[in-house]
Structure formats: structure tokens, C-alpha cells
Amino acid sequence: MTGTGSDPSLRARLRALRPAAFGADPSGERLERIRRSPNFADGVFQNPEQASHRPSGSTIEFAKVYFEKEARARRAPTGRIPVHPTTIADLARPPAGGLRLTWMGHSSVLAEIDGRRVLFDPVWGERCSPFAFVGPKRLHPVPAPLAALGPVDVVVISHDHYDHLDLPTIKALATSDTLFAVPLGVGAHLEHWGVRASRLRELDWNESTEVGDLRLTATPARHFCGRGLRNQQHTLWASWVVEGPEHRIYHSGDTGYFSGFQEIGAAHGPFDATMIQIGAYSEYWPDIHMTPSEGLRAHLDLQGGSPHGVLLPIHWGTFNLAPHAWAEPGEWTRYEAEEAGQAVAFPRPGEPFEPAGKLPSDAWWRGVAHPIAHPWRRPRPVEAPAAAPRPDLDLAGER
């Protein structure tokens, strides 16, 4: 009997059955470049600090936590999420100060910076899944159709997970003239989906590319990759720095906390704004996603250790990807920021804001969220009340 490994026609038929959303594995010169990377060893890309992407603890224990009835209810809003109603009209006006950010939900952000437009991790699909009928579904509609955003100079992808690299969105953008800046290896997926190689800027960590007068640098992150049933760890994950003539911004992608934030900040900061992952955390995967407390710490590291610039929380509110309550990332980040004296923007999905202007600060999620416990709140020291003034006494000890 002939095995599939020696039957090219059978391998071709099996590839034809593979869902298009799985993408393609790197090959040829792209694979050779991956093998030459200083971040590639023992056949896989390596994290800057040791990290496990496999859930820790018992699978049965995790399933009980994740699928428990009351917990499932807390992981979703109680009503319609208030999407900003005038996104298209607002974006038609240029930013007054040269930098404007529009959070479209999850990790998708349109950044208008020094006359250029950068779109980070655009996900306009209904599910972050290779299949249209199963997988995490959007909890709110996209604030604006993709085509209504207008021309985009460059699309930046942080890594190839489904909630960051979306097949329907890439196929729609493939018909435009935009460039794509992606981590090493991810270009194989995009070429497979119709993006011309000439429109790809594929970078290893600490490599840069120029788009007009913007400089984009792929910087380290602590995460992992993979779309298919067999994850070869042959595509890199990254955070991104975008530097213009007047402004600097940072997008974390997905990452666990690590000491490299300080190095990134020293090399490229401080930043006018950072977009930091603060959702989908869990004690079952502490190495690869940050809690809001760690997200704030990462922002401060990037800014040289002190409150500076504006923090835009991302990777929350749009998809149900972890056991925590739906609104917990917003509440926890708000608390941590107040404690640290750090400016944070809390826009509704689709609400543009300028970091140098008035920041959206309304806790909009509270109107559609289950009550949230606050285990992260630290007791504040109780000050002793001031002693009441004593009335003057005469020499006899009487009033």
C-alpha cells in the first residue's frame, strides 16, 4: 500500500480539501530566510523570554470554568454594545493635530499619523475562525464598512491568528493599492490569498521599512503563531512601532509581559500613544497574554517608567476568547490607570480621538455589562482622623 508521503497526486487532493483560511506554509526563499533568522532555532521561532502557549492545568478544570452557565453569561454583554454612529463622517475630516486613532474593535485600529493612514490587524469578518459556521462571533457590528474608510497607505499585521489575520478582510484589501507590513513568514498566507509579492514588506524583529515618510519597525513580542491543524511555528509574531516626522505610536499585537518593553521604549520611544493588549488573559495561559495590570506596566516600560502619552486598550470587547467577564478588561484598566495617574482613552468602537485632544473617558460598557467583582482593587491606607481641638483650660483645669 502506498502512503500519502509518496503519492504527489494524493497530497495535491488533500491540499485542495484544506480550507483557504488556513493559508499557506512558507516555502522556497521565504523558508530559507526564516531558517537564517536569529530568532529561529530548533525548527521553530523562539520567544524573547520562555513562554508556553499550551493551557496550563487540567483541561477538565478549564472546561468547567469556561462552560459554567453563569460564567458564560458574564462573558457576553447584556445588551447592544454602543458603536459610535458617525465614524465615516468623522474620518472625512483630517486630524487637527496630525495624529488620530480609531479603535474599530478588538485589535483593529486605524491610525492617521503625519498625513499617512495605517490600519492595524483589520478584522471585518463575522467570526475569528477558519469556518463561517463555528467559532467566536462578533459581539458588535463593524463601525464602518471597510471600503468606506478610504485609502489606506499600509496594513500592519501582528501575527497570523484568526482574530488578527482575517481572510475576508485581506481578500477585500487585496484589490486595493495598499501595502502590507507583516512579520516574517506571514507573507505566505497573503500571497496565497491574492496579495502580490511586490506589495509585501515582510520583516524580522528589529527590521524596518519605509512607507512614505513613515518608518515601520517590527519589534519583539511574547506569543506564538499558527492557523492550521498542524502548527509548525514557521511564522513570526511581532509588535510594531510606527514613527513619523512628528509622532510615534506603538501597537503591541498579542503578547505576554516581558522585559523587552523597556528595550523597545529605549530604542524607539517615548510614544504619543500606545495600543496595548489588555483582554483575553487567563491564569491558564499567563505567558502569552497580558492582564490589564501587566498592560499598564508595559505602557510605562515603553515610556521610560513614567506616565506619558496615551494608552489605548485593545484586544477586548469584540470577541469572547477567555474565561473573564466581558467588561472586566475595561474596568480593571480604568482602575489601574487612575492609580498610576496614566491617561487612557476609552472610545466606543468606531469613535475617533486625537491623543493630544480631549480623550473619550466614559465607561460606556457599564450600561450593557453584568455586575463585576473587583478582585484587583488594592485596599487604600486608612488615615487616622485628625484629633479634635481641645478647648483652652484655665489654671484650675476648668473652662
C-alpha positions in Angstrom: 0.0 0.0 0.0 1.4 3.4 -1.0 1.5 6.1 1.8 0.5 9.7 1.2 4.1 10.7 1.6 5.0 9.0 -1.7 1.8 9.9 -3.7 2.0 13.5 -5.0 -1.4 13.3 -6.5 -3.0 12.4 -3.2 -1.1 15.1 -1.4 -2.4 17.6 -4.0 -6.0 16.4 -3.4 -5.6 16.7 0.3 -4.3 20.3 -0.1 -7.3 21.1 -2.2 -9.6 20.0 0.7 -7.8 22.3 3.1 -9.8 25.4 4.0 -8.5 28.5 2.3 -8.5 30.3 5.6 -5.7 28.0 6.8 -3.4 30.0 4.5 -0.1 28.6 3.2 3.1 27.4 4.7 6.3 29.3 3.9 8.5 27.7 1.3 11.3 28.4 -1.1 13.4 31.5 -0.4 10.9 32.7 2.3 11.6 29.5 4.2 15.3 29.8 3.7 15.1 33.4 5.1 13.2 32.1 8.1 15.9 29.5 8.8 18.5 32.2 8.7 16.7 34.3 11.3 18.5 34.8 14.6 15.0 34.3 16.2 14.6 30.8 14.7 16.1 27.8 16.3 15.4 24.1 16.7 13.0 24.3 13.8 10.7 27.0 15.3 10.6 30.7 16.1 11.6 31.4 19.6 10.2 33.9 22.2 12.4 36.6 23.7 11.7 35.0 27.1 10.5 31.4 27.7 6.7 31.1 27.2 4.2 28.3 26.9 1.2 28.7 24.6 -0.4 25.5 25.8 -3.1 25.9 28.6 -1.7 25.1 32.0 -3.6 23.0 34.5 -6.3 20.4 33.9 -8.3 20.5 30.6 -11.4 19.3 32.6 -10.9 22.1 35.2 -10.6 24.7 32.4 -13.7 23.4 30.7 -15.7 23.6 33.9 -14.6 27.2 34.3 -15.2 28.2 30.7 -18.6 26.5 30.1 -20.2 27.0 33.5 -23.6 28.6 32.9 -23.2 31.8 34.9 -19.7 32.3 33.7 -20.9 32.1 30.1 -23.4 34.8 30.7 -20.8 37.1 32.2 -18.6 36.7 29.2 -21.1 38.5 27.0 -22.8 41.9 27.1 -26.4 42.1 28.4 -27.5 44.3 25.5 -26.4 46.1 22.3 -22.8 47.5 22.5 -22.9 51.2 21.7 -21.0 51.5 18.5 -20.1 55.1 17.5 -22.7 56.3 15.0 -20.8 58.8 12.8 -17.4 57.1 12.1 -17.4 57.7 8.4 -18.3 61.4 8.7 -15.7 61.9 11.4 -12.9 60.3 9.4 -13.7 62.6 6.4 -12.2 65.5 8.4 -8.4 65.5 8.8 -7.0 65.3 12.3 -6.2 68.7 13.7 -3.0 67.7 15.5 -1.6 65.2 13.0 -2.4 62.1 14.9 -5.8 60.4 15.3 -6.7 56.9 16.4 -9.9 55.0 15.7 -10.4 51.7 17.5 -12.6 49.5 15.3 -12.9 46.8 17.9 -10.6 44.0 19.2 -7.1 44.9 17.9 -8.2 46.7 14.8 -7.1 50.4 14.8 -6.9 53.0 12.1 -4.1 55.3 12.8 -3.9 58.6 10.9 -0.3 59.8 11.5 1.5 62.7 9.9 -0.5 62.6 6.7 -0.5 58.8 6.3 -3.0 56.1 7.2 -2.0 52.8 8.9 -4.5 50.0 9.6 -3.5 47.6 12.3 -4.8 44.0 12.4 -8.0 44.6 10.4 -10.7 42.0 11.2 -14.1 42.8 9.5 -15.3 39.1 9.3 -18.1 37.8 11.4 -16.1 35.1 13.1 -12.5 34.7 14.0 -12.4 31.1 12.7 -11.5 29.2 9.5 -15.1 28.3 9.2 -18.2 30.5 8.6 -20.5 28.4 10.8 -18.5 28.0 14.0 -16.0 29.9 16.2 -16.1 33.1 18.2 -18.6 35.5 16.7 -18.6 39.3 16.8 -20.4 40.9 19.7 -20.9 44.2 17.9 -21.1 45.2 14.2 -18.1 46.8 12.5 -18.4 50.6 12.9 -18.0 51.3 9.2 -17.7 49.2 6.0 -14.1 48.6 5.1 -14.4 50.3 1.7 -15.8 53.4 3.5 -12.6 54.0 5.3 -11.0 55.4 2.2 -7.4 54.9 1.0 -5.0 53.2 3.5 -1.2 53.5 2.9 -0.2 50.4 4.8 -1.9 47.5 6.6 0.1 46.1 9.5 -0.4 42.6 10.7 0.9 41.5 14.1 0.6 37.7 13.7 -1.4 35.1 11.9 -4.1 34.1 14.5 -7.6 34.3 13.2 -8.6 37.3 15.4 -5.7 39.3 13.8 -5.4 38.0 10.3 -8.8 37.6 8.7 -9.3 36.0 5.3 -12.4 38.0 4.1 -10.7 41.3 5.1 -7.4 40.5 3.4 -9.2 39.5 0.2 -11.1 42.8 0.2 -7.9 44.7 0.7 -6.0 42.7 -1.9 -8.0 44.6 -4.6 -6.7 48.0 -3.3 -3.2 49.5 -3.7 -2.3 49.3 -0.1 1.0 47.9 1.1 1.2 45.1 3.8 3.8 45.1 6.6 3.9 41.6 8.2 6.1 39.5 10.4 8.5 37.1 8.7 6.6 34.1 7.2 3.1 35.7 7.3 3.5 36.8 3.7 2.9 33.2 2.6 -0.7 33.5 3.7 -1.2 36.8 1.9 0.3 35.7 -1.4 -1.9 32.5 -1.2 -5.0 34.9 -0.9 -4.1 37.1 -3.8 -1.8 39.8 -2.5 1.1 40.5 -4.9 4.6 39.9 -3.5 5.5 43.4 -4.6 3.1 44.8 -2.1 4.5 42.9 0.9 7.1 44.2 3.4 8.0 41.1 5.4 10.1 41.8 8.5 12.0 40.0 11.2 12.2 41.6 14.6 14.1 44.9 14.7 13.9 45.2 10.9 12.3 48.4 9.5 10.7 49.5 6.3 9.8 53.0 4.9 6.3 53.9 3.7 6.5 57.4 2.5 7.9 59.4 5.4 6.8 56.8 8.0 9.3 54.2 9.4 7.7 50.9 10.5 9.7 48.6 12.7 8.7 45.0 13.7 9.6 44.7 17.4 9.6 41.6 19.7 6.5 40.1 21.4 6.0 37.1 23.6 3.4 35.0 21.9 3.0 32.2 19.2 1.5 31.6 15.8 -0.5 29.2 13.7 -3.7 28.7 11.7 -3.8 25.1 10.6 -4.3 21.8 12.3 -0.5 21.3 12.3 1.2 24.4 13.8 4.8 24.4 12.5 5.7 27.7 14.3 7.1 28.9 11.0 5.5 32.4 11.0 6.7 35.1 13.4 4.7 37.3 15.7 5.5 40.9 16.4 4.6 44.2 18.0 5.0 47.3 15.8 6.5 50.8 16.1 5.4 53.5 13.6 7.5 56.7 13.6 6.5 59.7 11.5 8.2 63.1 11.2 6.1 64.4 14.2 4.6 61.4 16.0 5.4 57.9 17.3 2.9 55.1 18.1 3.2 51.5 19.2 0.9 48.5 18.7 1.5 45.5 20.9 -0.2 42.8 18.9 -0.7 39.9 21.3 2.0 39.4 23.9 2.7 38.3 27.4 4.5 40.7 29.6 8.3 40.6 29.2 11.3 42.8 30.0 11.7 43.7 26.3 9.2 46.5 26.6 11.9 48.6 28.2 14.3 48.0 25.4 11.7 48.8 22.8 10.9 52.1 24.6 14.6 53.0 24.9 15.2 52.4 21.2 12.0 54.0 19.8 10.1 55.8 22.5 8.6 57.7 24.1 5.3 57.3 22.2 2.4 59.7 21.7 0.1 56.7 22.0 0.4 53.0 22.7 -2.2 50.4 21.7 -1.8 47.7 24.3 -3.5 44.2 24.5 -5.4 44.0 27.8 -8.0 41.3 27.1 -8.3 37.5 26.7 -6.0 36.9 29.6 -6.2 33.8 31.9 -4.3 32.0 34.6 -4.3 29.1 32.1 -2.1 31.0 29.6 -0.2 33.6 31.6 2.8 33.8 29.3 1.2 34.9 26.1 -1.5 37.5 27.0 -1.3 40.3 29.5 -3.7 41.3 32.2 -4.7 44.9 32.4 -2.2 45.4 35.2 0.6 44.0 33.1 -0.7 46.0 30.1 -0.3 49.3 32.1 3.1 48.1 33.3 4.1 47.5 29.6 3.0 51.0 28.7 5.0 52.6 31.5 8.1 50.5 30.4 7.7 51.7 26.9 7.5 55.3 28.1 10.6 55.1 30.2 8.9 54.2 33.5 6.7 57.3 34.0 3.1 58.2 32.9 3.4 59.7 29.4 1.4 59.7 26.2 -2.0 58.0 25.9 -2.8 54.3 26.4 -5.5 52.8 24.1 -6.6 49.4 25.4 -7.1 46.9 22.6 -8.0 43.2 22.3 -11.2 43.3 24.3 -14.9 43.9 23.9 -15.5 42.3 20.4 -14.9 38.6 20.7 -15.4 36.1 23.6 -12.0 34.5 23.9 -11.3 33.9 27.6 -13.0 33.0 30.9 -13.0 36.5 32.3 -16.1 38.7 32.3 -16.8 40.7 29.1 -16.3 44.1 30.7 -13.6 43.2 33.2 -10.7 44.4 31.0 -12.2 47.9 30.8 -12.9 48.2 34.5 -9.6 46.8 35.5 -7.6 49.0 33.1 -9.6 52.1 34.3 -8.7 51.3 37.9 -5.0 50.7 37.2 -4.7 53.9 35.2 -6.3 56.0 37.9 -3.9 54.5 40.4 -0.9 55.3 38.2 -2.1 58.7 37.0 -1.9 57.5 33.4 -4.0 59.0 30.6 -6.2 56.3 29.0 -8.7 56.6 26.1 -11.9 54.5 26.3 -13.6 55.1 22.9 -16.6 53.3 21.8 -15.9 51.1 18.8 -15.5 53.4 15.8 -15.0 56.6 17.9 -12.0 58.6 16.6 -9.9 60.6 19.0 -6.7 62.6 19.0 -4.3 61.8 21.8 -3.4 65.5 22.1 -7.0 66.5 22.5 -9.9 65.5 24.7 -9.9 61.8 25.4 -13.0 59.7 25.4 -13.3 58.6 29.0 -16.9 57.4 29.5 -17.2 53.9 30.9 -19.7 53.1 28.1 -19.6 49.3 28.8 -21.3 49.7 32.2 -24.7 50.1 30.6 -24.5 46.7 28.9 -22.5 44.6 31.4 -23.2 42.2 34.2 -22.1 43.4 37.6 -18.3 42.9 38.0 -16.3 41.8 41.1 -13.2 43.8 41.5 -10.6 41.4 42.9 -7.7 43.6 41.7 -8.7 46.6 43.8 -6.0 47.2 46.4 -7.1 48.5 49.8 -6.1 52.1 50.2 -4.4 53.0 53.5 -6.8 54.4 56.1 -5.6 57.7 57.5 -6.3 58.3 61.2 -8.8 61.2 61.7 -7.2 64.4 62.9 -7.6 65.0 66.7 -10.3 67.4 67.6 -9.0 70.7 69.0 -9.2 70.8 72.8 -10.8 73.8 74.5 -8.4 76.0 76.4 -8.2 75.2 80.0 -7.6 77.8 82.8 -5.1 77.2 85.6 -7.7 75.4 87.7 -8.4 73.0 84.9 -11.9 74.4 84.4 -13.4 76.0 81.3 
